[in-house]
């Protein structure tokens, strides 16, 4: 992927690489490493995988549909692979602006998820996810 050539901070590059490699410490991954916590999403109760956090959970769905409408995408991505296919400018290489949008959305979803899981900070509205991702833009 062109993550490493993108103009984003190194920690976000590593974060995107972790999503792509499916090694992000989601609850499912942590339970495999004998973490005593629950492997279910605190928002909707489904098994919490990286795919779930960034594409399937209610807050992620709301975020992707909002960007779909705002940017007039042909479809709403439901997986990382579908997003990469949607954002392909030339063959398999994602457009750098789309990669930046992916980074902003996923990073904001990750931070909000961590606030909820570890600090019990509940978001008051799904618009918080949109606003936070726009701040990163």
C-alpha positions in Angstrom: 0.0 0.0 0.0 1.0 3.6 -0.4 0.6 4.3 3.4 4.2 4.8 3.9 4.4 7.5 1.2 1.3 9.4 2.4 1.7 12.8 4.0 0.4 11.9 7.4 2.1 11.5 10.8 4.1 8.3 11.3 1.9 7.1 14.2 -1.1 7.3 11.9 0.8 5.4 9.2 1.5 2.7 11.6 -2.1 2.7 12.8 -3.3 2.3 9.2 -0.8 -0.5 8.6 -2.2 -2.2 11.8 -5.7 -2.0 10.4 -4.6 -3.4 7.1 -2.6 -6.2 8.7 -5.4 -6.9 11.2 -3.2 -6.7 14.2 -4.8 -3.7 15.9 -5.6 -4.5 19.6 -9.3 -4.9 19.3 -11.1 -6.8 22.0 -11.1 -10.0 19.9 -7.3 -9.7 19.5 -6.8 -9.0 23.2 -8.9 -11.9 24.3 -6.7 -14.2 22.2 -3.8 -12.9 24.3 -5.6 -13.8 27.6 -7.0 -10.4 28.3 -9.6 -10.6 31.0 -12.0 -8.1 29.5 -15.1 -8.7 27.3 -14.7 -9.3 23.6 -18.0 -7.6 22.8 -18.5 -4.1 21.5 -19.8 -1.7 24.3 -22.0 0.1 21.8 -23.9 -2.7 20.1 -22.8 -6.0 21.8 -21.3 -7.7 18.7 -17.8 -9.3 18.7 -15.4 -6.4 18.5 -12.9 -6.8 15.6 -11.1 -4.2 13.6 -13.6 -4.7 10.8 -16.4 -4.1 13.3 -14.9 -1.0 14.9 -14.2 0.8 11.6 -17.0 -0.4 9.3 -19.8 -2.3 11.0 -20.6 -0.6 14.3 -23.4 2.0 14.5 -21.1 4.9 14.9 -18.9 3.8 12.0 -21.9 3.2 9.7 -23.2 6.7 10.5 -19.8 8.2 9.7 -19.3 6.3 6.4 -22.9 7.2 5.2 -22.3 10.8 6.1 -19.1 10.9 4.0 -20.8 9.0 1.3 -23.5 11.6 1.0 -21.2 14.6 1.4 -18.6 13.5 -1.1 -21.0 11.8 -3.6 -19.3 8.4 -3.5 -20.7 5.7 -5.7 -21.1 3.4 -2.7 -20.6 3.3 1.0 -17.6 1.2 2.0 -18.4 -1.7 4.3 -14.9 -3.1 4.6 -11.3 -1.9 4.2 -11.0 -3.7 1.0 -14.1 -2.1 -0.4 -12.8 1.3 0.6 -9.5 0.6 -1.1 -11.4 -0.5 -4.2 -13.5 2.7 -4.1 -10.5 4.9 -3.6 -8.3 3.4 -6.3 -7.0 6.1 -8.6 -4.7 3.9 -10.6 -5.1 0.1 -10.3 -4.6 -1.0 -6.7 -3.0 2.3 -5.5 -5.5 4.3 -3.4 -5.8 8.0 -4.1 -3.7 10.0 -1.5 -6.7 12.2 -0.6 -8.9 9.1 0.0 -6.1 7.5 2.1 -6.0 10.7 4.2 -9.8 10.6 4.6 -9.5 6.9 5.7 -6.9 7.9 8.2 -9.0 10.8 9.7 -12.2 8.6 10.0 -10.5 5.6 11.4 -8.3 7.6 13.8 -11.4 9.4 15.2 -13.4 6.2 15.5 -10.4 4.6 17.3 -10.0 7.5 19.8 -13.8 7.6 20.5 -13.8 3.9 21.0 -10.9 4.0 23.4 -12.5 6.8 25.4 -15.6 4.7 25.7 -13.9 1.4 26.6 -11.2 2.7 28.9 -12.6 6.0 30.3 -16.3 5.3 30.1 -16.9 8.5 28.1 -20.1 8.0 26.1 -20.6 10.1 23.0 -23.8 12.1 23.2 -24.5 12.1 19.5 -23.1 10.2 16.5 -22.3 13.6 15.0 -19.3 13.7 17.4 -17.6 11.1 15.2 -18.1 13.3 12.1 -16.9 16.4 13.9 -13.8 14.8 15.2 -12.9 13.3 11.8 -13.4 16.8 10.2 -11.1 18.3 12.8 -8.3 16.0 11.6 -8.9 17.0 8.0 
